[in-house]
């Protein structure tokens, strides 16, 4: 699946932002699966990532890791986004014909 540079950038920025929120607001997210805020954030980010770059197997361990207390503070979304987009085909911009 060919992804635009904007989609790749959006996925990576979203992943970094999600991990920064989880780390910056650590007391609210430290519960792992017992934290409703963590669950909501992970579902929203997961859905957005799949919408942006499509399904990728790197998202599975991320979802699992996000359920485990204290493991969820690792930058799992960032790693998953970079893995999912590292070999993405970016369509080339056609050159304009000079007249």
C-alpha positions as CSV (number, residue, x, y, z in Angstrom):
1,X,0.0,0.0,0.0
2,X,1.4,3.4,-1.0
3,X,1.3,6.0,1.7
4,X,1.7,9.7,1.3
5,X,4.4,11.5,3.2
6,X,1.7,13.4,5.1
7,X,0.2,10.1,6.3
8,X,3.5,8.8,7.4
9,X,4.4,12.0,9.2
10,X,0.9,12.2,10.8
11,X,1.2,8.6,12.1
12,X,4.7,9.2,13.6
13,X,3.6,12.5,15.2
14,X,0.5,10.9,16.6
15,X,2.5,8.0,18.1
16,X,5.1,10.3,19.7
17,X,2.3,12.5,21.1
18,X,0.5,9.5,22.5
19,X,3.6,8.2,24.2
20,X,4.5,11.7,25.5
21,X,1.0,12.1,27.0
22,X,1.3,8.7,28.7
23,X,4.7,9.6,30.1
24,X,3.9,13.2,31.0
25,X,0.7,12.2,32.8
26,X,2.2,9.1,34.3
27,X,0.0,8.9,37.5
28,X,-3.1,8.8,35.3
29,X,-1.8,6.1,33.0
30,X,0.3,3.9,35.3
31,X,-2.5,1.4,35.9
32,X,-2.2,-0.2,32.5
33,X,-5.4,-2.1,31.8
34,X,-7.0,-0.8,35.0
35,X,-6.7,2.8,33.8
36,X,-9.8,3.9,31.8
37,X,-7.8,6.9,30.4
38,X,-5.1,4.6,29.2
39,X,-7.7,2.4,27.5
40,X,-9.4,5.3,25.8
41,X,-6.1,6.8,24.6
42,X,-4.9,3.4,23.2
43,X,-8.2,2.6,21.4
44,X,-8.2,6.1,19.8
45,X,-4.6,6.0,18.8
46,X,-4.9,2.4,17.6
47,X,-7.9,3.3,15.4
48,X,-6.2,6.4,14.1
49,X,-3.0,4.5,13.3
50,X,-4.9,1.8,11.4
51,X,-6.8,4.6,9.6
52,X,-3.6,6.4,8.7
53,X,-1.3,3.5,7.7
54,X,-3.5,0.5,7.5
55,X,-3.2,-2.7,9.5
56,X,0.3,-3.8,10.6
57,X,1.5,-6.6,12.8
58,X,3.6,-4.2,14.9
59,X,0.3,-2.9,16.4
60,X,-0.4,-6.3,18.1
61,X,2.5,-6.2,20.7
62,X,1.8,-2.6,21.2
63,X,-1.8,-3.3,22.3
64,X,-0.6,-6.0,24.6
65,X,2.2,-4.0,26.1
66,X,-0.2,-1.1,26.7
67,X,-2.3,-3.4,29.0
68,X,0.6,-4.2,31.3
69,X,1.3,-1.7,34.1
70,X,4.6,0.1,33.9
71,X,5.3,-1.5,30.5
72,X,2.8,0.9,29.0
73,X,5.2,3.8,29.8
74,X,7.6,2.6,27.2
75,X,7.3,4.4,23.8
76,X,5.5,1.4,22.2
77,X,3.3,3.5,19.9
78,X,6.4,5.3,18.6
79,X,8.2,2.1,17.9
80,X,5.1,0.6,16.2
81,X,4.6,3.6,14.0
82,X,8.2,3.6,12.9
83,X,8.1,-0.1,12.2
84,X,4.8,0.2,10.3
85,X,6.0,3.0,8.1
86,X,9.7,2.2,7.7
87,X,9.3,0.4,4.3
88,X,6.2,2.3,3.1
89,X,6.1,3.0,-0.5
90,X,5.8,6.7,-1.1
91,X,4.3,7.6,-4.5
92,X,6.5,9.8,-6.6
93,X,5.3,13.2,-7.7
94,X,5.0,13.2,-11.5
95,X,7.1,15.8,-13.2
96,X,5.4,18.5,-15.1
97,X,5.9,18.5,-18.8
98,X,7.4,21.7,-20.1
99,X,5.5,23.2,-23.0
